[in-house]
Amino acid sequence: MYLIIASSIYFLLCTSVFILQKKKSSILFLKLTFIYIITFVSFKTESITIPIGIILGIIFLFLVKKDKKIVLFSLIFGILTNTLLHFFIPPISIDHLAESTEVYEVVKKFNEVEYVKTFLEKEEIQLDIKKFVDSDLDIPYFMLVSYILIDNGVTVNGREELMSTPHERHLSGTKITTKDKAEEIYLNYNGIDYIGLFEYSKKEPYLKVVVRGSVKKGLVD
């Protein structure tokens, strides 16, 4: 329902602009698309939802000198869409938007996806996969190893056993990306591919996203 309503109103917006605007260009339609989409962004507190996207759209309307009518049209149609969708689906929060982007960045590396799981920093699973991992080890790597073993019903009884697991159980992989506050790690266990996204909080990594399935060829050597 969400996509049907949003797509229908967006189509009406494009049609209206196409009819009313004499000079047409791809940049013009990119601009109206950007303004329309940004109106969906909001920030939700415990008591209220702040329509940040609509506020930014209004500010942009006053700042822009060219195509002001297009910006106004996009803003009006965006507000109309948000009003209608409010009765069906809550507004998209910035946190959810960012999390969805992170998940998509991992998922797009797969040809086939069996499942996608997301975890919070304080969930019990974080303690379970850190149980035998200490600072002398590559913490995110062995956290993902621990997760995979748990996911496949394999019990580990200590640090030494965990360290020997990759060799003994033919578990192989590599780090895909390393950033200041995030790491992506790929591991293959018995022909099943896993990618774990780890983020750092107070210099300690935690598993935020894990995807299981079959990765695209060429992702890893």
C-alpha positions in Angstrom: 0.0 0.0 0.0 2.9 2.3 0.9 4.6 2.0 -2.5 1.3 2.1 -4.4 0.3 5.5 -2.8 3.8 7.0 -3.0 4.4 5.9 -6.6 1.0 7.1 -7.7 1.4 10.5 -6.3 5.0 10.7 -7.6 3.6 9.9 -11.1 1.0 12.7 -10.8 3.8 15.0 -9.7 5.9 14.2 -12.8 2.9 14.4 -15.1 1.9 17.8 -13.7 5.5 19.2 -14.1 5.7 17.7 -17.6 2.5 19.4 -18.7 3.2 22.8 -17.0 6.9 23.2 -17.5 8.0 24.4 -21.0 11.7 23.7 -20.6 12.3 20.1 -19.5 15.6 18.4 -18.6 16.8 15.4 -16.6 18.2 17.7 -13.9 14.8 19.2 -13.4 13.3 15.7 -12.8 16.2 14.8 -10.5 15.5 17.9 -8.5 11.8 17.2 -8.1 12.6 13.6 -7.2 15.1 14.6 -4.6 12.7 17.1 -2.9 9.9 14.6 -3.0 11.9 11.8 -1.5 13.5 13.9 1.2 10.0 14.9 2.6 9.7 11.3 3.9 12.7 11.7 6.3 11.7 12.4 9.9 13.2 12.2 13.4 11.2 10.4 16.0 11.5 11.2 19.7 9.6 9.5 22.6 6.8 12.0 22.3 6.8 13.6 18.8 7.9 13.0 15.3 9.8 15.9 13.7 9.4 16.1 9.9 13.0 17.0 9.2 12.6 16.4 5.4 9.7 18.7 5.1 11.5 21.4 7.1 14.5 21.1 4.8 12.3 21.2 1.8 10.7 24.5 3.0 14.2 26.0 3.7 15.3 24.9 0.2 12.2 26.6 -1.3 13.2 29.9 0.2 16.9 29.6 -0.8 16.5 28.4 -4.3 16.2 31.0 -7.1 15.8 28.7 -10.1 12.9 26.3 -10.6 11.1 27.6 -7.4 7.8 26.4 -8.8 9.1 22.9 -9.2 10.4 22.8 -5.7 7.0 24.1 -4.4 5.2 21.4 -6.4 7.5 18.6 -5.1 7.1 19.9 -1.6 3.3 20.0 -1.8 3.0 16.6 -3.3 5.5 15.2 -0.7 3.4 16.7 2.2 0.2 15.3 0.6 1.8 11.8 0.3 3.0 12.0 4.0 -0.4 13.0 5.1 -2.0 10.0 3.3 0.7 7.5 4.4 0.4 8.6 8.0 -2.8 6.6 8.2 -1.1 3.5 6.9 2.5 3.4 7.9 4.5 5.5 10.4 7.0 8.0 9.0 10.5 6.8 8.2 13.0 7.7 10.9 16.6 8.7 10.2 17.8 5.8 12.4 15.8 3.3 10.4 16.9 4.9 7.1 20.5 4.6 8.1 20.1 1.0 9.3 18.3 0.0 6.1 21.2 1.4 4.1 23.7 -0.6 6.0 21.7 -3.8 5.6 21.3 -3.1 1.9 25.1 -2.6 1.5 25.7 -6.1 2.9 22.8 -7.8 1.1 23.8 -6.6 -2.3 27.0 -8.6 -2.1 24.9 -11.8 -2.2 23.4 -13.8 -5.1 21.1 -15.7 -2.8 20.1 -14.7 0.8 18.9 -17.3 3.3 18.3 -14.7 6.1 19.3 -11.3 7.3 19.5 -10.6 11.1 20.2 -7.4 12.9 21.3 -7.1 16.5 21.5 -4.4 19.2 24.7 -3.7 21.1 23.2 -4.9 24.4 21.6 -8.2 23.2 22.6 -11.4 24.9 24.1 -12.8 21.6 26.9 -10.3 21.9 28.0 -11.9 25.2 27.6 -15.4 23.7 29.9 -14.8 20.8 32.5 -12.9 22.9 32.6 -15.7 25.5 36.0 -17.1 24.5 37.3 -14.0 22.6 40.0 -11.8 24.2 42.1 -8.8 23.1 44.9 -11.1 21.8 42.6 -12.3 19.0 41.1 -10.6 16.0 37.9 -9.8 18.0 35.4 -9.3 15.1 36.7 -12.2 13.1 36.4 -14.7 16.0 33.1 -13.2 17.1 31.8 -14.1 13.7 33.4 -17.5 13.9 31.5 -18.0 17.3 28.3 -16.8 15.8 28.5 -19.2 12.8 29.2 -22.2 15.2 26.2 -21.3 17.3 24.1 -20.8 14.2 25.0 -24.4 13.1 24.6 -26.0 16.5 28.3 -26.5 17.1 29.5 -26.3 20.8 32.9 -24.7 21.6 34.3 -25.4 25.1 37.2 -22.9 25.3 39.5 -20.4 23.8 41.9 -22.9 22.3 39.1 -24.8 20.7 37.7 -21.6 19.2 41.2 -20.7 17.8 41.5 -24.1 16.1 38.0 -24.1 14.6 38.8 -22.2 11.3 41.4 -24.9 10.4 39.7 -28.0 11.8 36.3 -27.1 10.3 37.4 -25.7 7.0 36.1 -22.3 7.9 37.7 -19.6 5.7 37.3 -16.0 5.0 38.6 -12.4 5.0 37.9 -8.9 6.0 36.0 -7.1 3.2 36.1 -3.5 4.4 37.6 -1.8 7.4 36.5 1.7 8.4 37.1 3.8 11.5 34.0 2.5 13.3 33.0 -0.5 11.2 34.2 -3.7 9.7 32.7 -6.2 7.3 33.9 -9.8 7.5 33.3 -12.7 5.1 33.4 -16.3 6.2 32.5 -19.6 4.5 31.4 -22.6 6.5 30.7 -25.8 4.8 29.7 -24.0 1.6 27.5 -21.4 3.3 28.6 -17.8 3.1 28.2 -15.3 5.9 29.0 -11.6 6.1 29.0 -9.9 9.4 28.9 -6.1 9.9 30.6 -5.0 13.1 30.4 -1.5 14.6 32.5 -0.1 17.4 31.0 1.4 20.6 33.5 2.7 23.2 36.3 0.9 21.2 34.5 -2.4 21.6 33.1 -4.2 18.5 29.6 -5.7 18.4 27.8 -7.7 15.7 25.2 -5.4 14.1 24.2 -7.2 10.9 24.7 -10.8 9.7 23.6 -12.1 6.3 23.7 -15.8 5.4 23.5 -17.2 1.8 25.6 -17.3 -1.3 27.8 -14.4 -2.2 28.4 -13.1 -5.7 31.4 -14.4 -7.6 34.5 -12.1 -7.4 33.6 -10.7 -4.0 36.5 -12.6 -2.5 39.5 -14.4 -4.0 
